């Protein structure tokens, strides 16, 4: 198989920097998060598609960035991750579903990724969403 072309490392790092800074700005607070949810949702879907099509070209640092980005965007600013057993269940937003889809599509990891480095982080982020939220409401009297 012919070797695949890749972006020069400095350019690839700049692309990641742009993605990370833009997503931070678009999710800086709850109002910005809500206003930009559709764009963030489309971005996560595009990253998922890119990763799925070019999985073998992703380095460990790239996959780590995808895990971190999806974990950050899965929870609106000001909200805590986790499950509150005393609140009525709510459907996840399209943005939250995109974040889950991206994380769920990461394994099997590319050859350049040491899975033993990423599985613990990936599982930690997943457990945060099913653990009882630290600010869970008290049970009704």
C-alpha positions in Angstrom: 0.0 0.0 0.0 1.3 3.5 -0.8 2.2 5.6 2.2 -0.5 8.2 3.1 0.2 11.8 3.1 -0.2 13.7 6.3 -0.2 17.4 7.2 3.1 18.8 8.6 3.0 18.5 12.4 3.0 22.2 12.9 -0.1 22.6 10.6 -1.9 19.7 12.2 -1.2 21.2 15.7 -2.6 24.5 14.4 -5.8 22.8 13.2 -6.3 21.2 16.6 -5.6 24.5 18.3 -8.3 26.2 16.1 -10.8 23.4 16.9 -10.2 23.5 20.6 -10.2 27.3 20.9 -13.3 27.7 18.7 -15.2 25.1 20.7 -14.2 26.7 24.0 -15.5 30.0 22.8 -18.7 28.5 21.5 -19.3 26.7 24.8 -17.9 29.4 27.1 -21.1 29.7 29.2 -24.6 28.2 29.1 -26.0 30.9 26.8 -23.2 30.4 24.3 -23.5 26.6 24.6 -27.2 26.7 23.8 -26.7 29.3 21.0 -24.0 27.2 19.3 -25.3 23.7 20.0 -26.1 23.1 16.4 -22.7 24.1 15.2 -20.9 22.1 17.9 -23.1 19.1 17.1 -22.2 19.3 13.4 -18.5 19.7 14.3 -18.5 16.5 16.5 -20.4 14.6 13.7 -17.7 15.8 11.2 -14.9 14.7 13.5 -16.5 11.3 14.0 -16.8 10.8 10.2 -13.2 12.0 9.7 -12.0 9.6 12.4 -14.0 6.7 11.0 -12.7 7.2 7.5 -9.0 7.8 8.5 -8.7 6.0 11.8 -5.2 4.7 11.0 -3.9 8.2 10.4 -4.7 9.4 14.0 -2.0 9.6 16.6 -2.4 9.0 20.3 -2.5 12.7 21.0 -5.3 13.2 18.4 -7.4 10.5 20.0 -6.8 12.0 23.4 -8.0 15.4 22.1 -11.2 13.8 20.7 -11.9 12.2 24.1 -11.3 15.5 25.9 -13.3 17.5 23.5 -16.3 15.2 23.5 -16.3 15.0 27.3 -16.2 18.8 27.6 -19.0 19.3 25.1 -21.2 16.6 26.5 -22.0 18.7 29.6 -23.3 22.2 29.4 -21.3 24.9 31.3 -22.5 25.2 34.8 -24.1 21.8 34.9 -22.5 18.9 36.6 -22.0 15.6 34.9 -23.6 12.6 36.4 -27.0 11.3 37.3 -29.4 12.8 39.8 -31.7 10.0 41.0 -34.2 12.6 42.3 -34.7 14.5 39.1 -37.0 13.3 36.4 -35.1 11.7 33.5 -34.5 13.9 30.5 -33.6 13.0 26.9 -30.0 13.8 25.9 -29.6 16.7 23.5 -28.4 16.1 19.9 -25.1 17.6 20.9 -24.8 15.2 23.8 -25.7 12.3 21.5 -23.0 13.4 19.1 -20.4 13.5 21.9 -21.4 10.0 22.9 -21.3 8.8 19.2 -17.8 10.2 18.8 -16.5 8.6 22.0 -18.2 5.3 21.3 -16.6 5.2 17.8 -13.0 5.6 19.0 -12.3 1.9 19.7 -10.8 -0.1 18.2 -7.9 2.4 18.6 -5.5 3.0 15.7 -2.2 1.2 15.6 -0.3 4.4 16.8 -2.4 4.5 20.0 -1.5 2.6 23.1 -4.9 1.4 24.2 -3.8 0.9 27.8 -3.2 4.7 28.0 -6.6 5.7 26.6 -9.0 3.1 28.0 -8.8 4.4 31.6 -9.5 8.0 30.5 -12.3 6.9 28.2 -13.9 4.8 31.0 -13.5 7.6 33.5 -15.5 10.0 31.3 -18.2 7.4 30.7 -18.4 6.7 34.4 -18.8 10.4 35.2 -22.1 10.4 33.3 -23.6 7.4 35.1 -22.3 8.2 38.6 -24.5 10.1 41.0 -23.9 13.8 40.4 -22.0 15.6 43.3 -24.8 18.2 43.6 -27.7 15.7 43.4 -30.8 17.0 45.1 -31.8 15.5 48.4 -34.7 13.0 48.4 -38.1 14.5 49.0 -39.2 14.3 52.7 
